[in-house]
Amino acid sequence: MVGSRDRQNHPRSGSQASRVEIAVIGAGPAGLTTAIALAAAGIETALVSKRPARSDNRTTALLAGSVRALETLGVWASCRHQAAPLEAIRIIDDTRRLIRAPEVVFHAAEIGLEAFGYNIENQHLVAALDSRAASLPQLRRIDQAAAAIEVEADRIRVRLADESRLEARLVIGADGRRSLCREAAGIIADAFDYDQAALTLNVSHTRPHAGTSTEFHTGSGPFTLVPLPGMRSSLVCVVDPREAERLGSLLAPALAHEIECRAHSILGKVTLEAEPCMFPLGVETARKISGHRIALVGEAAHALPPIGAQGLNLGLRDAATIAELAATARQGGRDPGSVEVLTRYETARRADATTRAAAVDLLNRSLLSDFLPIQGIRGLGLYLIDRVGPLRRALMREGIEPALAAPRLMRGETL
């Protein structure tokens, strides 16, 4: 197989379909990581996705297990200097309600880590993943969108935008919320929309963040400032949709002043780096994450709001798990798209995905509730976490590296 740079050698319309062992549909961070892990394990892999027209200005907080997986795959070294360590996490109750929780600060050093993870701009992460993908001889990059997924007994046919076809024994859908792969597998997704919207952007500021991510819990949702390299941070501000529209309509100086006020000036004077992005908040969960010769990863399987740094980290654990199972099957001379492999994937990922979605939903709903007992329970919970050391450390470890999901890549082991 030729190198992955400019690999556009798929057949023209009407010719015989080309074949690979596994095809990954979608080239976001989860799809790229999946394809790299498979190709690095020696599996002939195609990565099918049209390259985006513009770069992604959002950021991702990569937790320790995700960073370890990227190190193992030879990706992290090329983007590490563009990421900021998250050495501490501070939670401040800014609800101004009758019952308020105490301020809590978690330090990575308490559980023997230098950092809980690293915050990085998606454009830098994707560039590092792209570079690593281009170096793998077993990975073919197809710069086209998938137009249709055709399921057959012993293979999957992927029809590309130019009507050419690709055949694979396993297709991995990393193609987002409107997943073509999920639709082809006949998998239903349950969706719930919150009456909230998230405003996201990067800012520079005059006071150092000291490696601390600060999350203000407000009555409309979290207001979170996450460190970036230098005197910079990324912001996720969750509010109701009308307030999001108001904030989005402000001129840059007025919005910067609003952000500084909501942050209680902990980072000093704030300057916007770009136009804010806004999107509605919701949860979407596939009832299954696999079908006949199809596995779903990332947002094709479960889309969560940007709360608690769970979304992409969950997707990277999907990627590490399906790659491990497929590589183990292939090394044993078995079919990586078999019912056995996909059943094991479903079992391995279900508990992790379900508990993370439930935790994010519970946190968000507890902030929105004006019911006094709910406020009391939330305040008591944070008080106990702050005061009871073993409970505090156990929750930190579980939040960073869940015991229910420890694929080999997340442990720093090659496939």
N, C-alpha and C positions, 0 to 999 in steps of 0.2 A: 504494500500500500504506500502511496506517495505521501509526502509531508502534508500537513493540514493547511499550509498557507495557500490561499487562492485555489482551494480544491473544488473546482466546478466541473468535475468530470462525470456527472450523472448523465444518463442517456437522454437523447432528444425525444420529443413526443413521438409515440408510435413504436419506439424501439423496445427491446427487452429491458425489464426493470433491473437495476443494479441491486446487489444484495450486501447486507452487513449483518453482523450478529445482533446488534442492538442499535436502535435509533432513539435519540433523545430529541423531543420536540420542545423548543423554547430555549433561548440562550440568555436568560437572566442569571443572576448568581447561583440559584439552585440548579438550573439546567446545566450551566457550565461546569459546576462542581461535580455533578453526576457524570457528565461525559468525560471529564478529566480522570475521575476515579476509575471508571471502567477502562478507558484506554491505557492508563498507567498500569492496570492489572493485566494488560495484554489482550484485551477483548476488542475486536474490530467494531468500531463505533462510528455512527454518523450523528452530527449535531445539526439539526434542521431549524433554521430561524433566519428571518430577514434581519439584518443589522439595523438597530434603531437610527432614526434620522437625527436625533439629538441626544446629548448625554443626559444622564439622570443626575439631577442636582440634590437628590435626597441623600441621607446618610443611614448607616446601619451600625448598631452597637453589636459587635461580634463577641459573644461570650467565650469563656476560656476553652470549652470543648471545640467550638467552631474554629477558633484560632489554631488549636492543635491539629485539627484536620487539615487546614490550609497549609500549615507548616509541613505536614507529612506528605502532602501532594506537591510540594515544591512551589507554592504560590505566595506564601506569606512574605518571604524575604524581599520580594520585589515591590511590596506596597506597605511594609511595616513602618517605614519612615513617614508615611502620609496618614498614619493613624495615631490617635491619642489614647493613652491608657486610662482606664476607669478604675482609679485606686480607691474611691469611696463613693457611696450612694447615700444621699441625704433626702429624707422625706419630711416635708413640712405641711402640716394641716393648715390650709389657708381658706377653709370653708366659712369661717366666721359664724359658725353655728353655736348653739347652746353647749353641746358636748363636742369637744375637740380633742384629737389625739395628740400625744406628745411628739416633739420632733425626734426623729430617729436617724442615726448615722451608722451605716455599715462600712467597715473597713476590710478590704481584701486581705490584709495581713492577718486578720483574725482567723482565717482558715488556710493560712500558709501560702497565699498567692500574692504575687506582685501587683496583679490587677484582676478585677472581675472579668475584664475583656477589653476590647479596643473599639473606639468609634472611628469610622472611616467613611469618607464620601463614596457613594456607590460608583461614581465614574472611575475612581482610582481602583476600587476593588475589581470592577469588571475589566478594566485594562490589564490588571495583573492576571486575572483568569484567562483572558483572551491570549495573552502572551504565552502562558503555560500551555494552553490548548494547541497553539501553533507549533509547539515543539514536539508534540507526540505523534509518532508515525502511524499509530493505530487509530487516530482520530481524524475523520474527514469532516470538514466544515462546509455545509451547504447553505449558501446565502440566499435562501428563498423561504417563503412562507409555505407551510403545509396547507393544501387546499382541501384535502379529504383524507380520512383514515378508514381503510377498508379491512374489516376483520375476517380472516379465514381460519380454518381449523389449525393449520400448522404454521401460519405466518400472518404478519400484518403488512398490508400494502399502504404506503404513504404516497398519495398523489400530490405532487408539488405544483406551484403556481404556474409553471410553464408546461404542465400536463405530463412531465416525465414522472417516473415512478421509482420508488425505493422499497425494497422488501427487507423485513427484519423478523427475527424470532421473538423479540420483545421490543415493545415501544414504551418509552417512559415519557409521560406527559408532564412537562414543566412549563405549560403554556397558559398559566394564569387562571383568573376567575372565569373567563369565557372559554374554558378548555375544550378544544376540538377532540382531544383524546378522551376526556371524560364523557362527552356526548357520544362518541363512537362506542364506548364501552357500555352505554346505557345506564350510567351511574347518575342517580339523582342527588342534587345538592340542596341542603336546607339553608336558607338565608334569613337573616334577621337584621334589620336596619335600626340603628340607634337614632334618636332625634338629636344627633350631634354631627359636627364636622371638625376636621383637623386642619389647622393652618401650620404649614411647615416651611422653614427657611433657615439659612445660616446667617449668623451675625458675628461681628467683631465687637470687642468690648475693651474697656480701659483697666479693668481689674483682672488678675489671674484667676482661673477656675481651680487651680491646684489639683487637677485630676479628679475633681468631684462632680458627679452628676447630681443635679438638684431637681427634685420633683415636688412641685407645689400641688397639693390636692385641693382643688377648688370645687365649688358647688356645680360647675358645669363640666368637670372632667380634669384630667391632669394637665399641668403646665410644666413642661420638662425641658431643662437646659442640659445638654450633654456635651462634654468637652470635645473639641477638635484641636489639632496641633496649633501651638502659639496662643495668642489672645483671641481665640475664636471658639464658638460653640454652635451646635445645631439646636433648633427649637422645635418642639411639637406642642402646639397649643390647641387643646380640645375645648370647644365651646358649642353653643347651639347654632344651628345654621344661619339664623338671622344675624347673630353677633359675628359669625365668620364672614358674612357678606360685608358687614360694616367695617370690620378690620381690614378686609381685602381691598376696600375702596379707599382707604386712607393713603395719603401721600407718604413717601418713605420717611421723612422726618417725624411726622405725626405717629406713624406706626412704630417707629423706633422708640419714641417717648412712651407709647402705650406699653410696649414690651418691657421697658425699663421699670415702669411703675408696677406692672404685674410681677416682676422679678424682685421687687423691693430694693432695687439698685445693688443687689449683691455682686453684680459684675460691672458696676459702674455705668458709664455712658455707653450706649449701644448704637451700632451702625449696621444697617442692613447690607448684605452682600449681593443680594439678587431679589427679584420679585418673589413674593410668597406663593406657595402652591396650596391649593385647598381641595379637599375631597371628603365626601360623606363617610361616616363611620358605620361599619356593620360587621357581622360575622357570617361567613359562608363555610359550611362544612359538608364534604361529600359523605354520603351514607356508607360508602365503601371506598377504599383507596386502591383497589385493583379490580380488573375484569379479565376477560379472556385475552391473555398475552399483552395486557396493558397495565402499567403501574403509574400512579399519580404521585407527584412530589410537589412541595411548595404550595403556592396558592391554588393550584388545580385541585389539591386535596383539602386545604384548610386555609382560609383567609381570615386573619385576625386584625383588629385595630392596632395602631402603633402605640401600644401600652405595655410596659414591662419588658421590652426588647425580646419578645417571643417569636414574632412572625418568621423572619428569615432564619433564625437559629433553629426553629422547628423544621423549616424546609431543608436546611443543611443536614439535619439528623435523618430526614427522609432519604436524602441523596446518599449519605454514607451507608445507610442500612440496605437500600436496594442494590447499591454497587457491591457491597460485601456479599449479599446473598447470590447475586448473579455471578460474581467472580468465583465463589466457592462451588457453585453448580458447574460452571464452565471448566474449572480445574479438575473436577471429578468426572468430566465427560458427559454431564447431564445438560438438559435443555434449560437455558436461563429463563425462558418464558413459560415454563411448565406450571401446572396448577400447584404443585408442591412449593415451588419458590414463591409464587405470589400469595399463597395462603400463609406462608411463614412471614412474608412482608406485612401482610394485613395484621397478623397477630402481634408482630414486633412493634408496630407503630401506633396501634389503636389507643393504648392506654396513655402514652405520652401526649398524643394529639388531644385526646379528650380532656385530660386533666389540665393542660395548658389553656385550652379554650375556656374551660370552666373557671379557672383562676382569673383570667383576664376579664371575663364577663362579671364575675363576682366583685372584683375591685371596682370596675367602672360603675356598676349599679349601686354599690355602697356609697359612692361619692354623690350620686344623683338623688339618693333617697333623703327625704326630710323626716322620715319616721324615726323618732327618738331612740327606740330600742336598737335599730340598726346602727345609728350613730354611736350608741354606747358600746355595742359589741365591737365595732371597728376600732374605737378608741382603746378599749380594753385589750384587744388583740395586739395593737401596736405597742401598748405599754408593756405587755408581757414579753413581746419580742425584744424590746429594749432592755428589759431587766433580767430575763432568764437566759444566761449565757448558752447552755447546751441547746435550747430551743432556737435561739438566734443563729448559732453556727450551723445547726442542722438545716434550717430554712435557707441560709445562704448557700450551702453546698448543693441543696436540691434545686435551687433557683438557677445556679450556674451550670451544674453538671448533673442532670437528673439521673437517679439510679435506675429508672425504668427504661432508659434509652442510652446505652453506652456502646455504640458500634465501634469497631476496631479503629477506624480513622480518628474518632473522637478520643481514643486512648493513645494516639500517636503510633499506631501499628499499621504497617502497609498491608495491602490486600494480597 
